[in-house]
Each structure stands twice: as structure tokens, then as C-alpha cells.
Amino acid sequence: MEPNLCAELRGLCPLFLLIFVEVAALGLPIAILPIITTTEFAQSQYGAPRDLYYLHEGGECAVGSWTPATVAQRDQIPGPVPSAPACEEDPDGRFIPGAQATVPCCADQMAPFHLSYPVDSCPTGLDGFSDDPASNFFYPYLTACVNGNGYAAAAIAYADAARNVLTFFAGGAIGAIADAQGRKTMLAIAEIVASLPNVALYLWWLYPETFSIFIYYGVRALSGLMNSVAVGIAYVADKTSEDNRAVCIGCLIAVAAIGFVSAPIGAALPYSIAFAASNVLNAFTIVWTIFAISESLPPERREPLVWANVNPLRTIGVLVRSRLFFMLTSSVLFNSASNKGITDISPFVLQQSFGFNSTDIGYLVVALGFIVIFIQAGLIKPLIACLGERGVIIFGIAAGIPYYLGFSALSFDGRRWQAYLLTLLFGGLSTLVFPATSSLFSRNSGEDEQGLA
């Protein structure tokens, strides 16, 4: 590694730690959300009872490891005999799955054995269950849970769409203020804003009668007014040379990917502890920013704040002022919209169609994180040297196409290995677009526009 690159990366270590912890705070509940929101909307919007316990005495089962039924098996009557882990007996004498279980258990205390469903959540692998009472895979709340899954996926998608629109229009104003006031203040405010969705989620979990889940979605949408990663990229641009900028931005993204290692930890913890821990980590990021992050833009390099520059329309003017910027802006918009859309919806598809539970989703997120680390830290510089920044952008967009189309096709009847292949290979390669685009924007922007670009 080149000496100046090593020095620049060392100077960015406090920022890297900040982003790592912020993403870890986000990652703790990320694998839990599809399960708890699907169940919440099945109950609140589609009439499923609060106690979802059901013992299917009209079917049979065997004790073993649970494997979700395929669509073809589900349609057979009564169908193959499913295997499931043995049930536990609760204080009321019911044979039920263990705490936070998201798959049925087999009640082997009676003959014949019967499937018993989770008490407090819809099961995963909903596409493998049947609404026909004669089926071994019958589940009476199937329709409510399927509808709840779709409602939850739509809610998160709409909230993040609104958040991204706010980020787009507010980004220029925030960048102009950061160019005048420095990066550190804006980073601290961004960390406070980033913590608010987790606060809202925890309050809803603790006090569901007082706080609606829709408050969480509203706060999540409004958090787009401040984006710590956008300010972080401007921070990286201040601290790095043009030749190393794409690599350093890639390392920032790689560090963020490492933060998602918290996802399976959150899935393994009791939900209340996972939510509380995420808020503790958010509090740490605020304190760390105030006391450990140095200012990257000294006063002599700052531009006076011109209120006309805070106009959100100026952002659009800067981003479309030349053919290069227009093409870069277009590629970022379309790539980000498709990438963010599939990222939001895929956990719900994995839960419903592939039978992924919270732990499965957590491990997939971690595996993707390590793939992104390898790509951003090991591949991006030689790829830029070989293809150029524009070539890397095209390559990343091309890699994303089979990812998006493949996920759409597999949601009807796919296999787990196919979901892993699409996510880890093509999903990982699609992350090349952002650092290459950010580097090109930064390279072709003036010093007073680094926050805007």
C-alpha cells in the first residue's frame, strides 16, 4: 500500500469507527424488523389475534429440523409429513415453540404428532403453508400474515423512498452549510438525527398502546433531512488526495458493511435488549463525534455562507450543469432507487418465500458485508486502474441488473442457494457504483462544492 494512502487512511480512522458503530446500531434490529412488523400488521390491519397459538390437530408431523414446504408440496393434500423441532410446554399446558421462535414445532407429547405454531409471531416461509384445513401445512392465519408481510414491506419502502427524496433535496443545503460551518458540527447533528428512528422503534416496542408503529416510519422518513454518510464523504474528500479518494470512499463503505456484523447478534438477543443496545450505540456515536472527531475543513478553507446556496434547487442546478454531471446524477438516481428498493423489500421476500428467519437474514447480511469489504478494499483500485471510474460505474450497474431481475423471478418459487448467489455475488458487485460516482463528482467539483457533490 502506498505510504500517502496509509497516512490518509490512518487519519480517517475516527470517522471509520463512527460509521461502523452507527451501522452496528442500525444492524441490531434489522433482521428482527421483518418478523415483528409482519406480525404487527397482520394483527392490527388484517384481524389476526394477539395470541397466534394454533395446534393443527388435523395434520401430522415428525420431530426433526424444520424445512419449509415448496409451493408444489403445499398444494398436495394432505401432502408430505413435515418435520419440526420438538415443542416445549408452557405454564398453561400448551405445547408451543420456544421463545422468539418463528417456525412451528412438533407436539410429540400426543399421538399422532401435530404441528404447533408460534404464539407471538407469524411463521416464516409463509409461501409453504396452506389455507386448506385438510393439508398437513394448514395455518389458519395465513392470509392475514401474508397481507401483513406485504403491508410491512410497503411501509418500509414508502418510508425510505420519502427519506431518499428528502436527502436528495436537503443534501445540497446541508452541504452548503457544512462548507461554511465545517463538517464536525454537521456530523454531530446527523448522528442525532440518525438515532431518532431507533428511539421511536424502542418506544413503540415498550409502549405499543401509546406509541404507534407509524411514528417509527414517519421518523425514519424524516431522518433523510440529514445523512451522515453524505457528510462523511465530504469529510473524506477534505482529507484525501484525488488519486486515493475513490479507495478511501470505498473503505468507508466497507467499514459500514462490517457494522452489519451486529445483525445476527440482534437476532439472537431478546428483542427488548436488542432495541436498547441499538440506542446505546447511537448515544455513543453522538458522544464520539463531539469529542473524538477532528474538524476536516479548517476556517481558512471555508466559504462564507450564502443563503442562496441553501436553496434545494441549487443542488439540482449543480448536479445537471454539464453532460457528465447529468449522466452521473441519472445513474446514481436510478441505481440507488433500484438498489435501495430491493434492499428494503428483500428481507420480507426472504421471510415469506424462502423461509428465512431473523438469524438467517442476519447471517446473510454479515456475509454480504464481508463481500462488500473485499470488493471495496481489494478490488476497486485495480478495477479503476483497469477500467477507469466510468468503466467501474458501468460494470457495477450491469452487475445489478441480474440481481434485481433475479430476485423478482425467484420470489415466486426460488431456492435458498439462489437467493445467496444473487445477493452475495451480484448484489455485492453492484456496490461498486457509489464510490466510483462519488469520486468522479468530487474530482470535478470545486472546493466550495464538495458538500454539494
Secondary structure, DSSP 8 states (H G I E B T S, - for coil): --HHHHHHHHHTHHHHHHHHHHHHHHHHHHTTHHHHHHHHHHHHTT---SS--EEETTS--EES------HHHHTSSS-S--EE-B-EE-TTS-EE--TT--S-EEETTSSS-EEEE-SSS--S-GGG-BS-TTSTTB-TTHHHHHHHHHHHHHHHHHHHHHHHHHHHHHHHHHHHHHHHH-HHHHHHHHHHHHHHHHHHHHHHHH-TTTS-HHHHHHHHHHGGG--HHHHHHHHHHHHS-HHHHHHHHHHHHHHHHHHTTHHHHHHHS-HHHHHHHHHHHHHHHHHHHHHH---SS-GGG-----GGGG-HHHHHHHHTSSHHHHHHHHHHHHHHHHHHHHHHHHHHHHHHHS---HHHHHHHHHHHHHHHHHIIIIIHHHHHHHHHHHHHHHHHHHHHHHHHHHHHHHHHH--HHHHHHIIIIIIHHGGGHHHHHHHHHHHTS-GGGTTT-
